Amino acid sequence: MPNELIPYRADATSLATQEGIWMAGLAKRGETWHLRMRVPRRYDPLWVGMKKPPKEIHRSLKTGDKKEAMARLAAVEAQILAELDARLAGVDLPGSRSHYEAIARLTTARGFGYRTAGELADGDLGDVLRRVEKVQEVEKEKARGKDRKDVKPAHMTETALALLGGVDRPRETLLEIAERMEEISPLDVRDKNQKQRRVWRDRWLRPAKKVKELLGRDPVLDEISRADAIDFRDALQDRILDGDMKGSSAQKDLQNLNRMWKLYHASLGYDVAEIPPSPFRGLGEGMSKLDDEGRKDEVPIDAVENIVHPGAMDDLHPELRDITLILIETGCRQSEVTDLPPHHIHLDDPIPHIEIRRATGEFARELKNKHSTRNVPLVGVALGAMRRHPEGFPKYRGTGTYSGEANRSLRAAGLLPDGVTIGGLRHSFETRLKNTGVDSDDRAELMGHSVKRARGREWYGDSMPLEKRLEYHQKIEIQPVKQLPAPD
């Protein structure tokens, strides 16, 4: 039966149903079945200036068997729409992210994963040759169909760009990607209500914002190194040790970053098996175990003594070195020292000390809770370190980058044991207090914890005076071992 037309409804998840109606059907020409579909109106900009814009698209399915033709129909329809999307993106926004994504979809529709020209040059020669053959095959097919009302030969430009890597990958930052995850993974939110969508969006935005905060920048996704990811993991671990977050939350953040990496690259046309390894892979494993009450992740006392040994940190950045010394002798949280405003540093008082309290204006900072507000005396190496920086630490103030840099630098110098982070200094401080007989109530006050929680009941009375705090700090002060004179 010549020109027999059989309507076909594409699968609901197919690109062919983006406009909510079915478009493609089967038409037989001679002994061969063809796809026949109307041109969706959203592609009208492609035909501006043409006297007779195409109303239908025909493409051979290269078979005379109806069942086989039906099986091929959805894939060919998706391929045509990918070609049209690539052309549309190229017309509207050349060089944009949407153009890249359309080109990547076209590559996938042609049976390949997208590779940039540079990646192809560094890869397998056989893959390049197969792609060139495919471009030639499509070109020959189009040349044979010039007498039909088909997609115009101009689409070959997009096919060549797609298969031969003529479009650079977009340089999107982690936070930019997190903000458009609904666009990247629309099926995940299709059936969610407003509240569920908000929770789903936070799943990606929360860890992306933490990366920006703790690394001090919003990195381009494909430029995040394994070292960056490890620095971020260590900074999260320090927050857990400080009691600022749960290990289970940190574990979820790392797992979601890993998942976002995969979803994003899949949306760019990567074959699942060819997605580059995520820098966050495996880093979340075991973080939830840090929630155990009995966890011990402090810096051993012998390591602390090595850190304060004269000359041990001479090769480190001066601010990083002295922040570390202050943490050792104060038990403060890292941000309580790195973010110190100049007017909260009192070196000329009878008892030199720093104020840990909320600040506004130029040096604005928040505290974890009301119990964190306190005065902390400066003794020993901490006093010397603070005297070297009477205005605070501008390199690290408000950046959140101290933790990652300190962990990396101290490990490289052989001063920080494996499996321990700089956040463990706070726990070492409490152990030193405990070993000299300081009770849990006083330890809680000295470290900015809730005394009510430490006692398990309501707490009354005045806070500990600075003189008493100084007495406790002097009791556990570490005396650096003096260097021996060089031999004659």
C-alpha positions as CSV (number, residue, x, y, z in Angstrom):
1,M,0.0,0.0,0.0
2,P,1.8,3.2,-1.2
3,N,2.2,6.0,1.3
4,E,0.6,4.1,4.1
5,L,0.6,6.3,7.2
6,I,0.6,4.6,10.7
7,P,0.4,7.1,13.6
8,Y,2.8,6.5,16.4
9,R,2.8,7.7,20.0
10,A,6.4,8.0,21.4
11,D,7.3,7.0,24.9
12,A,6.4,9.6,27.5
13,T,10.0,10.2,28.4
14,S,11.1,10.7,24.8
15,L,12.2,14.0,23.4
16,A,9.4,13.6,20.9
17,T,6.8,14.4,23.5
18,Q,8.3,17.7,24.8
19,E,5.2,19.6,23.4
20,G,2.8,17.1,25.0
21,I,1.5,15.6,21.7
22,W,2.6,12.8,19.4
23,M,4.3,13.9,16.1
24,A,5.9,11.0,14.3
25,G,4.3,8.2,12.3
26,L,5.3,5.5,9.7
27,A,4.9,6.0,6.0
28,K,5.8,3.4,3.4
29,R,7.5,4.5,0.1
30,G,7.8,1.6,-2.2
31,E,9.3,-1.2,-0.1
32,T,10.9,1.0,2.5
33,W,9.4,2.4,5.7
34,H,10.0,6.1,6.5
35,L,9.5,8.3,9.5
36,R,7.0,11.1,8.8
37,M,6.5,13.9,11.3
38,R,5.3,17.4,11.4
39,V,7.8,20.2,12.3
40,P,7.0,21.6,15.7
41,R,6.4,25.3,15.8
42,R,9.1,26.0,18.3
43,Y,11.6,25.4,15.4
44,D,10.1,28.2,13.3
45,P,13.1,30.5,13.8
46,L,15.1,28.0,11.7
47,W,13.1,28.7,8.6
48,V,13.1,32.6,8.8
49,G,13.6,33.9,5.2
50,M,12.6,30.7,3.5
51,K,9.8,30.9,0.9
52,K,8.4,27.5,1.8
53,P,9.3,26.4,5.3
54,P,9.0,22.7,5.7
55,K,5.8,21.5,7.4
56,E,6.9,17.8,7.6
57,I,10.1,15.8,8.0
58,H,10.7,12.5,6.3
59,R,13.5,10.1,7.0
60,S,14.2,6.6,5.8
61,L,14.1,3.8,8.5
62,K,16.1,1.6,6.1
63,T,13.8,-1.4,6.5
64,G,10.9,-3.0,4.8
65,D,9.8,-4.8,7.9
66,K,7.0,-3.0,9.8
67,K,7.9,-4.3,13.3
68,E,11.5,-3.3,12.8
69,A,10.5,0.1,11.5
70,M,8.3,0.6,14.6
71,A,11.2,-0.3,16.9
72,R,13.5,2.2,15.2
73,L,11.0,5.0,15.1
74,A,11.5,6.5,18.5
75,A,15.3,6.6,18.3
76,V,15.2,8.3,14.8
77,E,12.6,10.8,16.0
78,A,14.8,11.7,19.0
79,Q,17.8,12.0,16.6
80,I,15.9,14.5,14.4
81,L,14.8,16.6,17.4
82,A,18.3,16.6,18.7
83,E,19.5,17.9,15.3
84,L,16.8,20.6,15.4
85,D,17.7,21.6,18.9
86,A,21.3,21.9,18.0
87,R,20.5,24.2,15.1
88,L,18.1,26.2,17.2
89,A,20.7,26.7,19.9
90,G,23.2,27.7,17.3
91,V,20.9,30.2,15.8
92,D,19.9,31.8,19.1
93,L,22.9,31.6,21.3
94,P,26.1,30.6,19.5
95,G,28.8,29.5,21.9
96,S,26.4,29.4,24.9
97,R,25.7,26.6,27.3
98,S,22.5,25.8,25.5
99,H,24.3,25.4,22.3
100,Y,26.8,23.0,23.9
101,E,24.0,20.9,25.5
102,A,22.2,20.7,22.2
103,I,25.4,19.6,20.4
104,A,26.0,17.0,23.2
105,R,22.5,15.6,22.7
106,L,23.0,15.4,19.0
107,T,26.3,13.4,19.6
108,T,24.4,11.0,21.8
109,A,21.6,10.6,19.2
110,R,24.3,9.7,16.7
111,G,25.5,6.9,19.0
112,F,28.6,8.6,20.4
113,G,29.6,10.3,23.7
114,Y,30.6,13.9,23.3
115,R,34.4,14.7,23.2
116,T,36.0,18.0,22.6
117,A,38.6,18.3,19.8
118,G,41.4,18.2,22.4
119,E,40.0,15.1,24.1
120,L,39.7,13.4,20.7
121,A,43.3,14.3,19.9
122,D,44.5,12.7,23.1
123,G,42.3,9.7,22.7
124,D,41.9,6.6,20.5
125,L,42.5,7.1,16.8
126,G,40.0,4.4,16.0
127,D,37.3,6.5,17.7
128,V,38.1,9.5,15.7
129,L,38.0,7.5,12.4
130,R,34.6,6.1,13.4
131,R,33.3,9.6,14.0
132,V,34.6,10.8,10.7
133,E,32.9,7.9,8.9
134,K,29.6,8.7,10.6
135,V,29.8,12.3,9.5
136,Q,30.4,11.2,5.9
137,E,27.6,8.7,6.2
138,V,25.1,11.3,7.3
139,E,26.3,13.7,4.6
140,K,25.8,11.1,1.9
141,E,22.3,10.3,3.3
142,K,21.4,14.0,3.2
143,A,22.7,14.4,-0.3
144,R,20.4,11.6,-1.5
145,G,17.4,13.3,0.1
146,K,17.8,16.8,-1.3
147,D,14.7,16.4,-3.4
148,R,12.6,15.7,-0.3
149,K,11.0,18.1,2.2
150,D,13.5,17.2,4.8
151,V,15.8,19.0,7.3
152,K,18.0,21.3,5.3
153,P,21.6,20.4,4.6
154,A,22.7,23.2,7.0
155,H,22.3,20.8,9.9
156,M,25.4,19.0,8.8
157,T,27.4,21.8,10.4
158,E,26.0,20.8,13.7
159,T,26.6,17.1,13.1
160,A,30.3,17.7,12.3
161,L,30.6,19.9,15.4
162,A,29.0,17.3,17.5
163,L,31.0,14.2,16.4
164,L,34.3,16.0,16.0
165,G,34.2,18.1,19.2
166,G,33.9,21.5,17.7
167,V,32.3,23.1,20.8
168,D,34.1,23.7,24.1
169,R,32.6,22.5,27.3
170,P,30.9,25.2,29.3
171,R,32.9,26.5,32.3
172,E,30.2,26.5,35.0
173,T,30.9,26.8,38.7
174,L,29.7,24.3,41.3
175,L,27.1,26.8,42.7
176,E,25.8,27.7,39.2
177,I,25.2,24.0,38.5
178,A,23.5,23.5,41.9
179,E,21.2,26.4,41.2
180,R,19.9,24.8,38.0
181,M,19.7,21.1,39.0
182,E,15.9,21.1,38.2
183,E,16.8,21.8,34.6
184,I,19.6,19.2,34.6
185,S,17.5,16.5,36.2
186,P,13.8,17.4,35.5
187,L,12.4,13.9,36.1
188,D,13.6,13.9,39.7
189,V,11.2,16.8,40.5
190,R,8.4,16.1,38.1
191,D,6.0,14.8,40.7
192,K,7.2,16.8,43.8
193,N,5.1,19.4,45.5
194,Q,6.5,22.9,46.4
195,K,7.9,21.8,49.7
196,Q,9.5,18.7,48.3
197,R,11.1,20.7,45.5
198,R,12.6,23.1,48.0
199,V,14.1,20.2,50.0
200,W,15.4,18.7,46.8
201,R,17.0,21.9,45.7
202,D,18.7,22.3,49.1
203,R,20.2,18.9,48.6
204,W,22.5,20.4,46.0
205,L,22.7,24.1,47.1
206,R,23.7,23.3,50.7
207,P,27.0,21.4,49.9
208,A,27.8,23.8,47.0
209,K,27.6,26.8,49.3
210,K,29.7,25.0,51.9
211,V,32.4,24.4,49.2
212,K,32.5,28.1,48.4
213,E,32.7,29.0,52.1
214,L,35.3,26.5,53.1
215,L,37.5,26.6,50.0
216,G,37.2,30.4,49.8
217,R,36.0,30.3,46.2
218,D,33.2,28.9,43.9
219,P,35.3,26.6,41.7
220,V,34.6,25.6,38.1
221,L,33.2,22.1,38.4
222,D,35.7,20.4,36.0
223,E,38.6,22.2,37.6
224,I,38.0,20.8,41.1
225,S,41.0,18.6,42.0
226,R,41.1,15.7,44.3
227,A,43.2,17.8,46.6
228,D,40.5,20.4,46.7
229,A,37.9,17.8,47.5
230,I,40.0,16.3,50.3
231,D,40.6,19.8,51.8
232,F,36.8,20.3,51.8
233,R,36.3,16.9,53.5
234,D,38.9,17.7,56.1
235,A,37.2,21.1,56.8
236,L,33.9,19.3,57.3
237,Q,35.5,16.9,59.7
238,D,36.8,19.8,61.7
239,R,33.3,21.2,61.9
240,I,32.1,17.9,63.2
241,L,34.9,17.9,65.8
242,D,33.9,21.4,66.8
243,G,30.3,20.2,67.2
244,D,29.1,22.6,64.5
245,M,27.6,19.8,62.4
246,K,26.8,16.1,62.4
247,G,29.0,13.5,60.7
248,S,25.9,12.1,59.0
249,S,25.2,15.5,57.4
250,A,28.8,15.9,56.2
251,Q,28.5,12.4,54.7
252,K,25.3,13.3,52.8
253,D,26.9,16.5,51.5
254,L,29.8,14.7,50.1
255,Q,27.6,12.0,48.6
256,N,25.4,14.6,47.0
257,L,28.3,16.4,45.5
258,N,29.4,13.1,44.0
259,R,25.9,12.5,42.6
260,M,25.7,16.1,41.2
261,W,29.0,15.5,39.4
262,K,27.5,12.4,37.7
263,L,24.1,13.9,36.8
264,Y,25.7,17.1,35.4
265,H,28.2,15.2,33.1
266,A,25.4,12.8,32.0
267,S,23.4,15.9,31.0
268,L,26.3,17.0,28.8
269,G,26.2,13.9,26.7
270,Y,28.8,11.8,28.4
271,D,28.2,8.0,28.2
272,V,27.7,6.8,31.8
273,A,30.8,4.6,31.5
274,E,32.9,7.5,30.3
275,I,32.0,10.1,33.0
276,P,35.3,11.4,34.5
277,P,35.9,10.2,38.1
278,S,34.4,12.6,40.6
279,P,36.9,14.3,42.9
280,F,34.4,13.7,45.7
281,R,34.2,9.9,45.2
282,G,34.4,7.9,48.4
283,L,35.1,10.8,50.6
284,G,31.9,10.6,52.5
285,E,32.4,7.0,53.7
286,G,32.5,6.7,57.5
287,M,31.8,10.3,58.3
288,S,28.7,9.4,60.2
289,K,30.8,7.3,62.6
290,L,32.2,10.6,64.0
291,D,28.7,11.2,65.6
292,D,29.5,8.5,68.2
293,E,29.7,10.0,71.7
294,G,32.9,8.0,72.4
295,R,34.9,9.3,69.4
296,K,38.5,10.2,70.0
297,D,40.0,12.2,67.1
298,E,42.4,14.6,68.9
299,V,45.9,15.5,68.0
300,P,48.2,13.4,70.3
301,I,50.2,15.3,72.9
302,D,53.5,14.3,71.4
303,A,52.4,15.7,68.0
304,V,51.3,19.0,69.7
305,E,54.7,19.3,71.3
306,N,56.3,18.8,67.9
307,I,54.2,21.5,66.4
308,V,55.2,24.1,69.1
309,H,58.9,23.1,68.9
310,P,60.9,26.2,67.9
311,G,61.4,26.3,64.2
312,A,59.0,23.4,63.4
313,M,56.7,25.7,61.4
314,D,59.1,28.2,60.1
315,D,58.4,27.2,56.5
316,L,54.6,27.8,56.9
317,H,52.7,31.0,56.2
318,P,53.2,33.3,59.3
319,E,49.4,33.7,59.8
320,L,48.8,30.0,59.5
321,R,51.6,29.2,61.9
322,D,50.4,31.6,64.6
323,I,46.7,30.7,64.3
324,T,47.8,27.1,65.0
325,L,49.8,28.1,68.1
326,I,46.8,30.1,69.4
327,L,44.5,27.2,68.9
328,I,46.8,24.9,70.8
329,E,46.8,27.1,74.0
330,T,43.2,28.5,73.9
331,G,41.0,25.5,72.8
332,C,39.1,27.9,70.6
333,R,37.2,26.9,67.5
334,Q,39.1,27.8,64.3
335,S,36.7,30.5,63.2
336,E,36.9,32.1,66.6
337,V,40.5,32.9,66.0
338,T,40.7,33.4,62.2
339,D,37.8,35.8,62.2
340,L,38.9,37.9,65.2
341,P,38.2,41.6,64.8
342,P,41.0,43.9,65.8
343,H,39.0,45.5,68.6
344,H,38.5,42.1,70.2
345,I,42.2,41.6,70.8
346,H,43.4,43.0,74.1
347,L,47.2,42.7,74.4
348,D,47.8,45.7,76.8
349,D,45.4,44.6,79.5
350,P,46.7,43.3,82.8
351,I,45.7,39.9,81.6
352,P,46.2,39.7,77.8
353,H,43.2,38.1,76.2
354,I,40.8,37.9,73.2
355,E,37.1,38.4,73.2
356,I,35.0,35.7,71.6
357,R,31.7,37.5,70.9
358,R,29.4,38.6,68.1
359,A,30.6,41.5,65.9
360,T,28.9,43.7,63.4
361,G,30.0,46.2,60.7
362,E,33.3,45.7,58.8
363,F,34.3,42.7,60.9
364,A,30.9,41.2,61.3
365,R,30.8,37.6,62.5
366,E,28.3,35.3,64.2
367,L,29.0,32.8,67.0
368,K,27.7,29.2,67.1
369,N,25.6,30.0,70.2
370,K,25.3,32.2,73.3
371,H,27.5,29.9,75.3
372,S,30.4,30.6,72.9
373,T,30.6,34.2,74.2
374,R,33.6,34.4,76.6
375,N,37.0,36.0,77.2
376,V,40.0,33.7,76.6
377,P,43.4,34.5,78.2
378,L,46.6,34.3,76.2
379,V,49.5,32.4,77.6
380,G,52.8,30.9,76.3
381,V,53.2,30.5,72.6
382,A,49.6,31.8,72.0
383,L,50.5,35.2,73.6
384,G,53.7,35.4,71.4
385,A,51.7,34.5,68.3
386,M,49.0,37.1,69.0
387,R,51.6,39.8,69.7
388,R,52.9,39.2,66.2
389,H,49.4,39.8,64.8
390,P,47.8,42.5,66.9
391,E,45.3,43.3,64.2
392,G,44.2,39.7,63.6
393,F,44.6,37.6,60.5
394,P,43.4,39.3,57.3
395,K,44.5,36.4,55.0
396,Y,42.0,34.0,56.7
397,R,39.4,36.3,58.1
398,G,36.0,35.2,56.8
399,T,37.4,32.9,54.2
400,G,37.1,29.5,55.9
401,T,40.3,28.4,54.1
402,Y,42.5,27.9,57.2
403,S,41.5,24.3,57.9
404,G,42.3,22.9,54.5
405,E,45.6,24.8,54.2
406,A,46.7,23.9,57.7
407,N,45.9,20.2,57.3
408,R,47.8,20.1,54.0
409,S,50.8,22.1,55.2
410,L,51.2,20.4,58.6
411,R,51.0,16.9,57.0
412,A,53.6,17.9,54.4
413,A,55.9,19.0,57.2
414,G,55.4,15.7,59.0
415,L,53.7,17.4,62.0
416,L,50.2,16.1,61.7
417,P,49.5,12.3,61.9
418,D,47.5,10.6,59.3
419,G,43.8,10.3,60.1
420,V,43.9,13.4,62.3
421,T,42.9,17.0,61.3
422,I,43.8,20.3,62.8
423,G,40.3,20.4,64.4
424,G,41.5,17.8,66.8
425,L,43.6,20.5,68.6
426,R,40.4,21.6,70.4
427,H,39.9,18.0,71.7
428,S,43.5,17.8,72.8
429,F,43.0,21.0,74.8
430,E,40.0,19.5,76.6
431,T,42.0,16.3,77.4
432,R,44.8,18.4,78.8
433,L,42.3,20.1,81.1
434,K,40.8,16.8,82.1
435,N,44.2,15.3,82.9
436,T,45.0,18.1,85.3
437,G,41.7,17.6,87.2
438,V,39.6,20.4,85.8
439,D,35.9,19.2,86.2
440,S,33.4,19.1,83.3
441,D,31.6,22.3,84.3
442,D,34.7,24.4,84.2
443,R,35.9,22.7,81.0
444,A,32.6,23.6,79.4
445,E,32.9,27.2,80.4
446,L,36.5,27.4,79.2
447,M,35.6,26.0,75.8
448,G,32.4,27.9,75.2
449,H,30.1,24.8,75.7
450,S,26.8,24.8,77.5
451,V,27.3,24.3,81.2
452,K,23.7,23.3,81.5
453,R,24.3,20.4,79.1
454,A,27.5,19.4,80.9
455,R,25.7,19.2,84.2
456,G,22.5,17.7,82.9
457,R,20.4,20.4,84.7
458,E,19.9,24.1,84.9
459,W,22.9,26.2,85.7
460,Y,22.9,29.4,87.9
461,G,25.6,31.8,89.0
462,D,28.1,34.1,87.5
463,S,30.4,33.1,84.6
464,M,34.0,32.3,85.3
465,P,36.2,35.4,85.8
466,L,39.2,36.0,83.6
467,E,41.6,35.5,86.5
468,K,40.3,32.0,87.1
469,R,40.4,31.2,83.4
470,L,44.1,32.3,83.4
471,E,44.9,30.0,86.2
472,Y,43.5,27.0,84.3
473,H,45.3,28.0,81.1
474,Q,48.6,28.4,82.9
475,K,48.1,25.0,84.5
476,I,48.2,23.2,81.1
477,E,50.6,25.6,79.2
478,I,53.0,23.7,76.9
479,Q,56.6,24.6,77.4
480,P,58.5,24.3,74.1
481,V,61.7,22.4,74.3
482,K,64.5,24.8,73.6
483,Q,66.8,24.0,70.7
484,L,70.3,22.8,71.6
485,P,73.1,25.0,70.5
486,A,74.9,23.9,67.4
487,P,78.1,21.9,68.0
488,D,81.4,23.7,67.7
